[in-house]
Amino acid sequence: MAGVKGRSGTNRNKDKPFAEALRMELLAAGEDHKALRCIARNLIALAQKEELAALPAISAVADRLDGKPAQEATVTIDDKRDATDWTREELVAFLRDASNGSAGAAEADGRDREPDIVH
């Protein structure tokens, strides 16, 4: 089967079967998106409740309207070296390894332990 324009080569059905089932049912509901509008109406009704159970619905509505908030991460390096002592290659390797959760960052400058990373 030839590739579909605008889609990656991954098999959507294998990756997210529940999402694909939802898409199929919503498409079957018709062009006016009546089923989807009903779901949106229920989500808004849940978000309007004045109880803790409304928080997930509020979060879902906010994420859809404003997008998910950016997450911050702080990296703390407990080392006697000053940041200006690092070469560009060492810094790039350290950041790449730290983002991959690898121990290779500690080896970039010959240290025998990983730096403390605080999220």
All heavy atoms as an XYZ file, in Angstrom:
895
protein
N       0.841     -1.177      0.000
C       0.000      0.000      0.000
C       0.885      1.239      0.000
O       1.853      1.334      0.738
C      -0.889     -0.023      1.246
C      -1.798      1.169      1.356
S      -2.952      0.908      2.702
C      -2.732      2.435      3.547
N       0.557      2.200     -0.816
C       1.338      3.434     -0.909
C       1.107      4.291      0.318
O       0.064      4.214      0.968
C       0.942      4.194     -2.171
N       2.093      5.137      0.621
C       1.980      6.025      1.764
C       0.902      7.073      1.558
O       0.557      7.443      0.447
N       0.356      7.548      2.649
C      -0.673      8.580      2.622
C      -0.007      9.917      2.890
O       0.758     10.055      3.839
C      -1.762      8.284      3.690
C      -2.808      9.376      3.698
C      -2.389      6.934      3.432
N      -0.307     10.903      2.057
C       0.297     12.223      2.214
C      -0.090     12.814      3.563
O      -1.252     12.774      3.974
C      -0.173     13.146      1.090
C       0.489     14.498      1.115
C       0.061     15.356     -0.052
C       0.776     16.681      0.007
N       0.416     17.534     -1.122
N       0.918     13.348      4.282
C       0.656     13.976      5.565
C       0.732     13.032      6.755
O       0.585     13.440      7.889
N       0.946     11.749      6.511
C       1.052     10.781      7.605
C       2.449     10.194      7.637
O       3.067      9.964      6.610
C       0.058      9.631      7.431
C      -1.324      9.979      7.848
C      -2.057      8.717      8.182
N      -3.426      9.023      8.532
C      -4.381      8.139      8.546
N      -4.115      6.902      8.216
N      -5.585      8.475      8.888
N       2.918      9.909      8.840
C       4.226      9.273      8.957
C       4.105      7.801      8.602
O       3.013      7.285      8.411
C       4.759      9.443     10.387
O       3.966      8.693     11.274
N       5.232      7.126      8.574
C       5.235      5.725      8.210
C       4.787      4.788      9.316
O       4.714      3.592      9.131
N       4.470      5.319     10.500
C       4.055      4.450     11.586
C       2.620      3.997     11.387
O       1.799      4.696     10.794
C       4.161      5.168     12.946
O       3.321      6.314     12.926
C       5.585      5.564     13.237
N       2.316      2.843     11.899
C       0.963      2.308     11.822
C       0.153      2.861     12.983
O       0.342      2.472     14.129
C       1.008      0.782     11.857
C      -0.371      0.171     11.679
O      -1.397      0.838     11.781
N      -0.386     -1.108     11.405
N      -0.740      3.751     12.700
C      -1.520      4.426     13.733
C      -2.330      3.420     14.564
O      -2.483      3.589     15.755
C      -2.440      5.461     13.098
C      -3.205      6.257     14.117
C      -4.130      7.230     13.481
N      -3.436      8.475     13.260
C      -3.995      9.557     12.796
N      -5.252      9.553     12.474
N      -3.297     10.653     12.628
N      -2.862      2.384     13.923
C      -3.671      1.413     14.651
C      -2.866      0.681     15.724
O      -3.383      0.395     16.785
C      -4.284      0.393     13.682
C      -5.347      1.016     12.806
O      -5.967      2.004     13.162
N      -5.544      0.438     11.637
N      -1.614      0.358     15.438
C      -0.788     -0.341     16.413
C      -0.367      0.580     17.546
O      -0.290      0.175     18.693
C       0.475     -0.891     15.748
C       0.288     -2.194     15.054
C       1.642     -2.700     14.577
C       1.522     -4.023     13.882
N       2.812     -4.486     13.393
N      -0.071      1.834     17.219
C       0.459      2.757     18.205
C      -0.602      3.211     19.209
O      -0.333      3.292     20.397
C       1.073      3.984     17.532
C       2.304      3.640     16.717
O       2.901      2.578     16.968
O       2.650      4.431     15.839
N      -1.798      3.521     18.734
C      -2.843      4.054     19.605
C      -4.198      3.498     19.183
O      -5.012      4.204     18.575
C      -2.835      5.576     19.545
C      -1.525      6.172     20.035
C      -1.553      7.668     19.990
C      -0.214      8.194     20.478
N      -0.163      9.644     20.474
N      -4.481      2.253     19.517
C      -5.730      1.645     19.043
C      -6.977      2.304     19.626
O      -7.992      2.422     18.947
C      -5.617      0.183     19.476
C      -4.596      0.177     20.559
C      -3.665      1.317     20.270
N      -6.933      2.762     20.871
C      -8.111      3.391     21.463
C      -8.394      4.724     20.773
O      -9.548      5.033     20.447
C      -7.920      3.596     22.969
C      -9.141      4.142     23.650
C     -10.249      3.336     23.849
C      -9.182      5.453     24.073
C     -11.391      3.837     24.469
C     -10.312      5.970     24.692
C     -11.415      5.155     24.890
N      -7.339      5.510     20.529
C      -7.524      6.789     19.836
C      -8.084      6.561     18.437
O      -8.950      7.312     17.973
C      -6.199      7.541     19.774
N      -7.604      5.537     17.767
C      -8.105      5.235     16.427
C      -9.569      4.811     16.479
O     -10.371      5.215     15.627
C      -7.253      4.143     15.771
C      -7.602      3.873     14.328
C      -7.386      5.069     13.408
O      -6.578      5.952     13.720
O      -8.054      5.124     12.353
N      -9.953      4.029     17.480
C     -11.354      3.631     17.632
C     -12.242      4.854     17.875
O     -13.341      4.954     17.318
C     -11.500      2.629     18.778
N     -11.767      5.780     18.685
C     -12.527      7.020     18.910
C     -12.685      7.803     17.617
O     -13.778      8.300     17.309
C     -11.831      7.895     19.952
C     -11.987      7.468     21.409
C     -11.120      8.352     22.300
C     -13.435      7.538     21.843
N     -11.615      7.915     16.844
C     -11.693      8.637     15.567
C     -12.710      7.989     14.632
O     -13.486      8.677     13.969
C     -10.322      8.679     14.894
C      -9.375      9.665     15.494
C      -8.070      9.745     14.677
N      -7.082     10.497     15.401
C      -6.224      9.993     16.280
N      -6.199      8.693     16.517
N      -5.365     10.767     16.908
N     -12.703      6.674     14.584
C     -13.621      5.965     13.708
C     -15.068      6.220     14.112
O     -15.929      6.484     13.264
C     -13.312      4.467     13.734
C     -12.001      4.107     13.052
S     -11.461      2.411     13.349
C     -12.794      1.481     12.647
N     -15.354      6.154     15.415
C     -16.718      6.379     15.890
C     -17.165      7.820     15.675
O     -18.315      8.079     15.322
C     -16.844      6.002     17.369
C     -16.760      4.508     17.620
C     -17.831      3.725     16.858
O     -19.005      4.157     16.822
O     -17.491      2.674     16.284
N     -16.256      8.768     15.877
C     -16.608     10.168     15.659
C     -16.858     10.449     14.181
O     -17.765     11.213     13.832
C     -15.519     11.088     16.213
C     -15.445     11.121     17.742
C     -14.195     11.860     18.197
C     -16.688     11.773     18.329
N     -16.067      9.820     13.307
C     -16.315      9.972     11.872
C     -17.660      9.361     11.481
O     -18.382      9.909     10.652
C     -15.189      9.326     11.066
C     -13.876     10.092     11.016
C     -12.788      9.253     10.350
C     -14.055     11.412     10.290
N     -17.998      8.235     12.092
C     -19.267      7.573     11.798
C     -20.462      8.373     12.310
O     -21.580      8.206     11.833
C     -19.278      6.171     12.410
N     -20.239      9.275     13.269
C     -21.330     10.063     13.844
C     -21.818     11.139     12.885
O     -22.866     11.723     13.109
C     -20.880     10.696     15.154
N     -21.062     11.421     11.843
C     -21.538     12.384     10.846
C     -20.678     13.625     10.760
O     -19.835     13.890     11.613
N     -20.942     14.385      9.706
C     -20.170     15.578      9.406
C     -20.377     16.706     10.407
O     -19.521     17.556     10.573
C     -20.507     16.076      7.993
C     -19.987     15.187      6.887
C     -18.476     15.194      6.807
O     -17.870     16.252      6.986
O     -17.913     14.114      6.564
N     -21.523     16.760     11.071
C     -21.799     17.884     11.978
C     -21.146     17.705     13.344
O     -21.288     18.550     14.215
C     -23.300     18.102     12.137
C     -24.012     16.935     12.817
O     -23.376     15.866     13.007
O     -25.200     17.078     13.150
N     -20.414     16.610     13.519
C     -19.685     16.326     14.763
C     -20.610     16.314     15.981
O     -20.239     16.758     17.060
C     -18.544     17.333     14.983
C     -17.543     17.362     13.883
N     -16.664     16.342     13.662
C     -17.302     18.285     12.923
C     -15.912     16.625     12.617
N     -16.280     17.800     12.148
N     -21.804     15.798     15.799
C     -22.783     15.786     16.885
C     -22.261     15.042     18.108
O     -22.380     15.520     19.235
C     -24.102     15.167     16.400
C     -25.213     15.259     17.402
C     -26.518     14.743     16.825
C     -27.623     14.893     17.851
N     -28.909     14.458     17.313
N     -21.642     13.884     17.917
C     -21.116     13.109     19.044
C     -19.974     13.854     19.733
O     -19.899     13.902     20.961
C     -20.647     11.730     18.570
N     -19.108     14.455     18.939
C     -17.989     15.202     19.496
C     -18.480     16.422     20.277
O     -17.965     16.746     21.345
C     -17.032     15.625     18.383
C     -15.707     16.229     18.795
C     -14.946     15.299     19.731
C     -14.860     16.537     17.573
N     -19.490     17.091     19.759
C     -20.062     18.245     20.466
C     -20.699     17.816     21.777
O     -20.616     18.523     22.784
C     -21.069     18.956     19.569
C     -20.385     19.659     18.390
C     -21.361     20.351     17.466
N     -22.155     21.310     18.206
C     -23.434     21.585     17.925
N     -24.036     20.969     16.933
N     -24.087     22.482     18.632
N     -21.315     16.643     21.802
C     -21.917     16.117     23.035
C     -20.830     15.857     24.078
O     -20.989     16.194     25.262
C     -22.697     14.848     22.728
S     -23.495     14.122     24.170
N     -19.720     15.298     23.656
C     -18.604     15.040     24.564
C     -18.057     16.354     25.100
O     -17.809     16.496     26.305
C     -17.495     14.234     23.842
C     -17.992     12.820     23.542
C     -16.220     14.195     24.673
C     -17.091     12.044     22.591
N     -17.875     17.334     24.218
C     -17.371     18.644     24.643
C     -18.330     19.297     25.634
O     -17.907     19.874     26.645
C     -17.159     19.544     23.426
N     -19.626     19.193     25.383
C     -20.643     19.762     26.280
C     -20.557     19.098     27.668
O     -20.596     19.778     28.696
C     -22.032     19.566     25.673
C     -23.137     20.326     26.352
C     -24.487     20.183     25.630
N     -24.396     20.465     24.199
C     -24.557     19.542     23.234
N     -24.820     18.286     23.534
N     -24.467     19.872     21.966
N     -20.398     17.781     27.695
C     -20.273     17.063     28.969
C     -18.988     17.443     29.707
O     -18.987     17.583     30.927
C     -20.313     15.550     28.742
C     -21.699     15.057     28.397
O     -22.688     15.693     28.730
N     -21.771     13.933     27.714
N     -17.896     17.609     28.973
C     -16.631     18.009     29.584
C     -16.763     19.388     30.226
O     -16.317     19.601     31.355
C     -15.516     18.017     28.530
C     -14.130     18.414     29.008
C     -13.616     17.434     30.055
C     -13.175     18.483     27.829
N     -17.407     20.306     29.528
C     -17.611     21.647     30.085
C     -18.515     21.587     31.313
O     -18.259     22.255     32.320
C     -18.176     22.588     29.003
C     -17.095     22.842     27.945
C     -18.659     23.905     29.612
C     -17.602     23.523     26.692
N     -19.545     20.763     31.264
C     -20.443     20.621     32.420
C     -19.681     20.064     33.626
O     -19.872     20.528     34.759
C     -21.625     19.719     32.071
N     -18.815     19.087     33.393
C     -18.005     18.537     34.487
C     -17.060     19.594     35.056
O     -16.878     19.692     36.270
C     -17.184     17.343     34.003
C     -17.922     16.035     33.807
C     -17.015     15.012     33.120
C     -18.419     15.494     35.132
N     -16.462     20.397     34.189
C     -15.516     21.425     34.632
C     -16.199     22.512     35.467
O     -15.550     23.153     36.290
C     -14.822     22.046     33.423
N     -17.491     22.711     35.280
C     -18.211     23.759     35.997
C     -18.637     23.349     37.404
O     -19.081     24.190     38.176
C     -19.436     24.199     35.196
C     -19.056     24.969     33.947
C     -20.248     25.339     33.101
O     -21.290     24.679     33.142
N     -20.107     26.392     32.319
N     -18.498     22.086     37.744
C     -18.882     21.631     39.082
C     -17.927     22.210     40.120
O     -16.744     22.349     39.877
C     -18.883     20.111     39.158
C     -19.979     19.492     38.333
C     -20.054     18.008     38.533
C     -21.223     17.463     37.729
N     -21.467     16.066     38.007
N     -18.454     22.540     41.277
C     -17.646     23.121     42.353
C     -17.193     22.038     43.323
O     -17.571     22.037     44.492
C     -18.450     24.204     43.070
C     -18.735     25.393     42.188
C     -19.422     26.510     42.942
O     -19.297     26.576     44.177
O     -20.087     27.320     42.270
N     -16.387     21.131     42.824
C     -15.834     20.057     43.648
C     -14.509     19.606     43.053
O     -14.187     19.914     41.905
C     -16.817     18.895     43.758
C     -17.282     18.371     42.418
C     -18.442     17.409     42.537
O     -19.512     17.816     43.006
O     -18.242     16.250     42.154
N     -13.733     18.881     43.839
C     -12.413     18.432     43.390
C     -12.479     17.533     42.162
O     -11.554     17.510     41.363
C     -11.691     17.700     44.513
C     -11.026     18.579     45.558
C     -10.402     17.729     46.657
C      -9.979     19.473     44.932
N     -13.562     16.809     42.002
C     -13.696     15.912     40.858
C     -13.688     16.672     39.536
O     -13.459     16.092     38.479
C     -14.978     15.088     40.978
N     -13.905     17.988     39.582
C     -13.927     18.798     38.366
C     -12.522     19.133     37.866
O     -12.354     19.535     36.720
C     -14.706     20.084     38.612
N     -11.504     18.979     38.715
C     -10.151     19.396     38.334
C      -9.631     18.749     37.053
O      -9.063     19.441     36.208
C      -9.182     19.184     39.484
C      -9.341     20.166     40.655
C      -8.369     19.822     41.766
C      -9.159     21.593     40.194
N      -9.784     17.431     36.852
C      -9.299     16.862     35.588
C     -10.007     17.451     34.362
O      -9.369     17.687     33.333
C      -9.592     15.362     35.727
C      -9.668     15.121     37.192
C     -10.227     16.381     37.786
N     -11.297     17.716     34.487
C     -12.029     18.307     33.364
C     -11.567     19.734     33.120
O     -11.405     20.156     31.974
C     -13.536     18.265     33.641
N     -11.343     20.489     34.181
C     -10.844     21.860     34.044
C      -9.489     21.848     33.349
O      -9.223     22.632     32.436
C     -10.751     22.550     35.422
C     -12.149     22.763     35.995
C      -9.991     23.855     35.334
C     -12.157     23.170     37.459
N      -8.626     20.939     33.781
C      -7.297     20.824     33.191
C      -7.390     20.464     31.710
O      -6.665     21.021     30.878
C      -6.487     19.774     33.948
O      -5.214     19.645     33.391
N      -8.280     19.550     31.367
C      -8.434     19.142     29.969
C      -8.915     20.306     29.106
O      -8.402     20.525     28.000
C      -9.411     17.975     29.863
N      -9.870     21.075     29.607
C     -10.374     22.224     28.856
C      -9.266     23.263     28.685
O      -9.045     23.780     27.593
C     -11.611     22.841     29.544
C     -11.988     24.165     28.896
C     -12.786     21.869     29.498
N      -8.551     23.566     29.773
C      -7.477     24.564     29.702
C      -6.376     24.125     28.744
O      -5.871     24.930     27.955
C      -6.896     24.806     31.096
N      -6.000     22.838     28.787
C      -4.954     22.337     27.898
C      -5.377     22.445     26.437
O      -4.554     22.726     25.569
C      -4.596     20.891     28.231
C      -3.828     20.754     29.531
O      -3.379     21.787     30.069
O      -3.694     19.618     30.014
N      -6.637     22.224     26.161
C      -7.123     22.308     24.782
C      -7.195     23.750     24.297
O      -6.936     24.045     23.140
C      -8.511     21.666     24.649
C      -8.471     20.176     24.697
C      -7.773     19.667     23.463
N      -7.601     18.239     23.545
C      -6.953     17.537     22.648
N      -6.406     18.122     21.626
N      -6.819     16.259     22.781
N      -7.554     24.656     25.186
C      -7.692     26.057     24.777
C      -6.362     26.798     24.762
O      -6.065     27.543     23.834
C      -8.671     26.790     25.704
C     -10.121     26.311     25.633
C     -10.967     27.043     26.655
C     -10.684     26.513     24.232
N      -5.560     26.628     25.805
C      -4.317     27.385     25.953
C      -3.073     26.577     25.646
O      -1.983     27.122     25.570
C      -4.178     27.917     27.388
C      -5.260     28.922     27.733
O      -5.865     29.483     26.801
O      -5.491     29.152     28.922
N      -3.199     25.281     25.513
C      -2.037     24.413     25.365
C      -1.487     24.067     26.734
O      -1.752     24.744     27.717
N      -0.752     22.983     26.806
C      -0.181     22.572     28.089
C       0.910     23.543     28.492
O       1.681     24.000     27.652
C       0.374     21.157     28.007
C      -0.724     20.129     27.852
C      -0.199     18.738     28.037
C      -1.359     17.763     27.940
N      -1.017     16.463     28.418
N       0.988     23.862     29.788
C       2.037     24.791     30.234
C       3.424     24.168     30.084
O       3.585     22.958     30.187
C       1.706     25.033     31.704
C       0.816     23.914     32.109
C       0.133     23.429     30.875
N       4.407     25.032     29.836
C       5.787     24.567     29.714
C       6.260     24.030     31.051
O       5.898     24.547     32.104
C       6.684     25.714     29.260
N       7.036     22.974     31.009
C       7.578     22.392     32.229
C       9.025     22.832     32.373
O       9.782     22.826     31.408
C       7.493     20.869     32.187
C       6.066     20.374     32.163
C       6.008     18.860     32.210
O       7.023     18.187     32.273
N       4.816     18.320     32.172
N       9.364     23.224     33.572
C      10.728     23.663     33.830
C      11.547     22.531     34.419
O      11.019     21.676     35.116
C      10.725     24.837     34.802
C      10.091     26.091     34.239
C      10.195     27.254     35.182
O      11.167     27.299     35.962
O       9.318     28.105     35.140
N      12.828     22.554     34.125
C      13.760     21.592     34.714
C      14.997     22.356     35.158
O      15.451     23.271     34.484
C      14.134     20.518     33.698
N      15.505     21.979     36.301
C      16.709     22.610     36.821
C      17.804     21.566     36.913
O      17.578     20.475     37.422
C      16.452     23.200     38.226
O      15.367     24.112     38.137
C      17.673     23.917     38.744
N      18.973     21.895     36.401
C      20.111     20.997     36.472
C      21.121     21.607     37.427
O      21.539     22.751     37.260
C      20.752     20.788     35.081
C      21.975     19.910     35.191
C      19.742     20.212     34.117
N      21.492     20.852     38.450
C      22.487     21.311     39.398
C      23.717     20.430     39.254
O      23.618     19.206     39.327
C      21.954     21.206     40.847
O      20.744     21.950     40.925
C      22.963     21.728     41.832
N      24.854     21.045     39.040
C      26.098     20.306     38.885
C      26.947     20.575     40.114
O      27.351     21.704     40.369
C      26.854     20.738     37.617
C      25.969     20.544     36.398
C      28.158     19.978     37.488
C      26.533     21.152     35.139
N      27.179     19.523     40.881
C      28.007     19.635     42.078
C      29.419     19.227     41.682
O      29.792     18.077     41.753
C      27.457     18.741     43.183
C      28.230     18.894     44.472
O      28.874     19.940     44.664
O      28.177     17.965     45.298
N      30.192     20.198     41.232
C      31.522     19.921     40.720
C      32.420     21.112     41.033
O      31.969     22.240     41.120
C      31.451     19.717     39.195
C      32.685     19.037     38.664
O      33.789     19.381     39.110
O      32.551     18.175     37.786
N      33.697     20.850     41.178
C      34.638     21.928     41.484
C      34.992     22.737     40.250
O      35.574     23.800     40.349
C      35.896     21.351     42.131
C      35.607     20.759     43.484
C      36.822     20.122     44.087
C      36.423     19.497     45.423
N      37.433     18.657     45.972
N      34.641     22.244     39.084
C      34.943     22.967     37.857
C      33.966     24.116     37.677
O      32.782     23.987     37.922
C      34.824     22.046     36.655
C      35.883     20.961     36.630
C      35.662     20.028     35.491
N      36.006     20.686     34.237
C      35.781     20.132     33.054
N      35.220     18.956     32.970
N      36.120     20.766     31.961
N      34.469     25.208     37.192
C      33.638     26.346     36.848
C      33.040     26.088     35.469
O      33.640     25.394     34.644
C      34.510     27.615     36.832
C      33.690     28.857     36.615
O      33.135     29.373     37.596
O      33.607     29.285     35.446
N      31.869     26.647     35.191
C      31.226     26.437     33.899
C      32.111     26.895     32.747
O      32.024     26.356     31.643
C      29.887     27.161     33.860
N      32.973     27.870     33.002
C      33.854     28.350     31.931
C      34.982     27.373     31.639
O      35.673     27.513     30.630
C      34.441     29.728     32.288
O      35.158     29.620     33.520
C      33.345     30.771     32.418
N      35.194     26.375     32.523
C      36.238     25.370     32.306
C      35.809     24.295     31.301
O      36.652     23.580     30.785
C      36.601     24.674     33.622
C      37.281     25.615     34.601
O      37.858     26.624     34.162
O      37.222     25.322     35.810
N      34.522     24.170     31.054
C      34.010     23.130     30.179
C      34.202     23.540     28.721
O      33.996     24.690     28.360
C      32.521     22.908     30.427
C      32.193     22.298     31.757
C      32.476     22.814     32.972
C      31.514     21.082     31.976
N      32.002     21.987     33.959
C      31.400     20.908     33.364
C      30.973     20.113     31.141
C      30.782     19.808     33.931
C      30.351     19.019     31.724
C      30.274     18.874     33.101
N      34.548     22.581     27.892
C      34.600     22.861     26.458
C      33.183     22.779     25.903
O      32.280     22.197     26.523
C      35.480     21.837     25.711
O      34.854     20.550     25.785
C      36.888     21.794     26.283
N      32.986     23.327     24.750
C      31.668     23.279     24.110
C      31.237     21.824     23.906
O      30.088     21.465     24.149
C      31.709     24.019     22.773
C      30.388     24.002     22.036
C      30.491     24.802     20.735
N      29.284     24.714     19.960
C      28.231     25.495     20.128
N      28.241     26.427     21.055
N      27.161     25.343     19.365
N      32.180     20.981     23.489
C      31.874     19.568     23.253
C      31.434     18.879     24.543
O      30.519     18.061     24.541
C      33.076     18.841     22.635
C      33.377     19.245     21.203
C      34.092     20.596     21.104
O      34.716     21.041     22.096
O      34.006     21.220     20.029
N      32.114     19.194     25.659
C      31.738     18.602     26.939
C      30.344     19.041     27.361
O      29.546     18.228     27.839
C      32.742     18.993     28.035
C      34.089     18.318     27.921
C      35.079     18.835     28.946
O      35.080     20.049     29.253
O      35.860     18.007     29.449
N      30.034     20.313     27.175
C      28.709     20.815     27.539
C      27.620     20.174     26.691
O      26.589     19.753     27.202
C      28.662     22.339     27.411
C      29.436     23.122     28.457
C      29.517     24.596     28.069
C      28.801     22.969     29.830
N      27.862     20.084     25.391
C      26.881     19.471     24.496
C      26.683     18.005     24.861
O      25.549     17.518     24.958
C      27.314     19.626     23.018
C      26.448     18.778     22.100
C      27.257     21.092     22.611
N      27.777     17.273     25.105
C      27.675     15.860     25.481
C      26.946     15.699     26.809
O      26.106     14.816     26.970
C      29.067     15.230     25.557
N      27.263     16.568     27.767
C      26.621     16.501     29.078
C      25.113     16.706     28.952
O      24.318     15.938     29.489
C      27.215     17.556     30.016
C      26.482     17.661     31.319
C      26.701     16.753     32.328
C      25.546     18.668     31.520
C      26.010     16.836     33.520
C      24.848     18.758     32.708
C      25.087     17.842     33.714
N      24.710     17.747     28.218
C      23.283     18.035     28.069
C      22.567     16.938     27.289
O      21.457     16.544     27.642
C      23.092     19.392     27.390
C      23.523     20.593     28.221
C      23.461     21.858     27.395
C      22.665     20.722     29.470
N      23.209     16.410     26.236
C      22.601     15.342     25.462
C      22.408     14.100     26.325
O      21.343     13.498     26.349
C      23.468     14.999     24.244
C      22.824     13.968     23.335
C      23.690     13.594     22.143
N      24.164     14.761     21.407
C      25.463     15.096     21.294
N      26.392     14.359     21.855
N      25.827     16.157     20.609
N      23.446     13.725     27.071
C      23.364     12.540     27.922
C      22.368     12.737     29.059
O      21.640     11.816     29.423
C      24.741     12.178     28.473
C      25.689     11.667     27.395
O      25.202     11.288     26.301
O      26.898     11.657     27.646
N      22.344     13.934     29.635
C      21.416     14.196     30.735
C      19.976     14.119     30.253
O      19.107     13.593     30.949
C      21.700     15.562     31.355
N      19.696     14.613     29.049
C      18.328     14.570     28.541
C      17.916     13.147     28.172
O      16.747     12.821     28.191
C      18.159     15.487     27.341
O      18.879     14.996     26.239
N      18.900     12.288     27.872
C      18.614     10.885     27.564
C      18.660     10.001     28.797
O      18.439      8.810     28.711
C      19.603     10.351     26.526
C      19.412     10.981     25.178
O      18.330     11.439     24.847
N      20.461     11.027     24.393
N      19.009     10.575     29.950
C      19.101      9.787     31.175
C      20.299      8.867     31.188
O      20.294      7.836     31.840
N      21.340      9.217     30.454
C      22.513      8.362     30.328
C      23.590      8.735     31.332
O      23.680      9.861     31.784
C      23.074      8.490     28.913
O      24.321      7.855     28.814
N      24.438      7.790     31.652
C      25.565      8.040     32.555
C      26.759      8.620     31.813
O      27.754      8.954     32.421
C      25.971      6.742     33.249
N      26.672      8.761     30.496
C      27.795      9.237     29.704
C      28.212     10.653     30.029
O      29.327     11.062     29.746
N      27.332     11.447     30.641
C      27.667     12.839     30.965
C      28.807     12.903     31.962
O      29.663     13.772     31.879
C      26.445     13.555     31.521
N      28.850     11.971     32.881
C      29.905     11.979     33.891
C      31.245     11.613     33.284
O      32.291     12.004     33.784
C      29.561     11.003     35.014
N      31.203     10.883     32.175
C      32.441     10.471     31.538
C      32.996     11.541     30.618
O      34.143     11.466     30.198
C      32.193      9.183     30.742
C      31.734      8.038     31.632
C      31.178      6.882     30.813
O      31.216      6.956     29.572
O      30.712      5.916     31.415
N      32.195     12.562     30.295
C      32.612     13.571     29.327
C      33.864     14.300     29.771
O      34.671     14.710     28.950
C      31.478     14.568     29.081
N      34.065     14.455     31.079
C      35.260     15.163     31.536
C      36.082     14.294     32.484
O      36.878     14.813     33.249
C      34.868     16.479     32.218
C      34.103     16.247     33.496
O      33.343     15.270     33.567
O      34.282     17.026     34.436
N      35.865     12.981     32.439
C      36.675     12.078     33.242
C      36.169     11.886     34.661
O      36.812     11.204     35.442
N      35.058     12.464     35.027
C      34.534     12.256     36.383
C      34.007     10.832     36.504
O      33.598     10.225     35.530
C      33.402     13.251     36.680
C      33.904     14.680     36.758
C      32.763     15.638     37.000
N      31.942     15.682     35.790
C      30.614     15.721     35.797
N      29.957     15.737     36.929
N      29.940     15.761     34.680
N      33.966     10.309     37.705
C      33.505      8.943     37.901
C      32.102      8.875     38.478
O      31.648      7.833     38.905
C      34.481      8.156     38.785
C      34.658      8.788     40.168
O      34.158      9.912     40.381
O      35.282      8.146     41.017
N      31.382      9.992     38.498
C      30.010      9.964     38.984
C      29.158     10.924     38.168
O      29.662     11.822     37.529
C      29.937     10.362     40.470
C      30.393     11.790     40.720
C      30.147     12.167     42.178
N      30.539     13.516     42.413
C      29.871     14.607     42.033
N      28.751     14.482     41.383
N      30.319     15.811     42.304
N      27.842     10.697     38.215
C      26.900     11.571     37.507
C      26.643     12.813     38.354
O      26.677     12.753     39.586
C      25.577     10.860     37.287
C      25.643      9.763     36.273
C      24.266      9.186     35.990
O      23.285      9.669     36.550
O      24.208      8.249     35.221
N      26.371     13.940     37.710
C      25.993     15.132     38.465
C      24.599     14.974     39.036
O      23.814     14.148     38.559
C      26.026     16.238     37.408
C      25.807     15.534     36.123
C      26.424     14.167     36.282
N      24.294     15.740     40.055
C      22.952     15.721     40.629
C      22.031     16.490     39.690
O      22.314     17.638     39.347
C      22.937     16.375     42.007
C      23.819     15.632     43.000
O      23.882     14.394     42.882
O      24.407     16.287     43.867
N      20.937     15.856     39.274
C      19.974     16.512     38.404
C      18.673     16.625     39.168
O      18.124     15.626     39.630
C      19.772     15.721     37.093
C      21.070     15.652     36.317
C      18.673     16.371     36.262
C      21.011     14.849     35.072
N      18.177     17.834     39.302
C      16.944     18.096     40.029
C      15.889     18.504     39.027
O      16.101     19.393     38.220
C      17.160     19.244     41.056
C      15.880     19.507     41.806
C      18.292     18.899     41.983
N      14.754     17.829     39.048
C      13.655     18.165     38.120
C      12.607     18.932     38.853
O      12.272     18.726     39.943
C      13.030     16.913     37.518
C      13.981     16.182     36.632
N      14.184     16.525     35.333
C      14.823     15.149     36.875
C      15.061     15.719     34.800
N      15.463     14.874     35.713
